Amino acid sequence: MAPRSAAMGSVRWAFPCAAWRPCREEWLLAARLVQPEEKDRIGQFVFARDAKAALAGRLLMRKLVAEKLCIPWNEIHLQRTSKGKPFLANNVFSIHSSYNFNVSHQGDYAVLAAEPELQVGIDIMKTSLPGSSSIPNFFRIMKRQFTETEWDVIKSMSNEWMQLDMFHRHWALKESFLKAIGVGIGFNLQRIEFNVSPLQLEIGKVYKETKMLLDGDEEEWTFEETRLDDHHHVAVALGKQERFGQKHSDVCSMEPNQPQFTLLTFEDLVASGIPVAPEDSAYWDNFCSKQESPMKQNLHLR
């Protein structure tokens, strides 16, 4: 029998939700594959971009649970912690009790990371110009989010766009850690400091050289960094579970072998799907009434 970690394995999935242009059948099928309260929440988004990303995030989680934990799709029950982090509410066998997953969606992708025995947090950031201010002014507004050392690295980049790119890379790293430990707004981001390495990341390659200090001390966390394309940074935070404190379970020994992200199609997303609700044709009309994204997003092209 395969060891547990090999059987369930590390998962890294990405779905290009911005490029997804669902037809009526796809949208109505997707809506039937999530819990009614989530469907209603997603229907309330103002912009189609956000509704697509949120729906893709839910489908990623359900696909994971159905295919890796072998719980039938229509029996999966996802809930949220008080901080908003989704978790599996089903009673599962003890061998699955330490299986961790996390999702993120921003920019053009929804992404998921899962681990059999590690705490996991994921964040994706798209490098884009700040909506209403110059880059230096944007940095002044965000000054308290990073340490002096981090700002030195960000501002050492050779032009403003590269500085903005390094800013978003740091932001994804910080968010991935906060999501892994399950804390919300209010955590002082100055307590954590990243020493990023290498400074330049090739598209599609997975890096694990970046280190984190918490209150000045280096932590035994691993951070996987990937550029999905020219504009998107993904950070995956991996840490020991509290109950796996034995010597053999240090992060490095249990780490995946630098898994790359698998890009999924809509067909992949729903392959294991079993509808949990009847079709609601009004949900398509609701979707069609939404503008794709805020107008200001398109002004940079002029």
Disulfide bonds with the S-S distance in Angstrom:
none
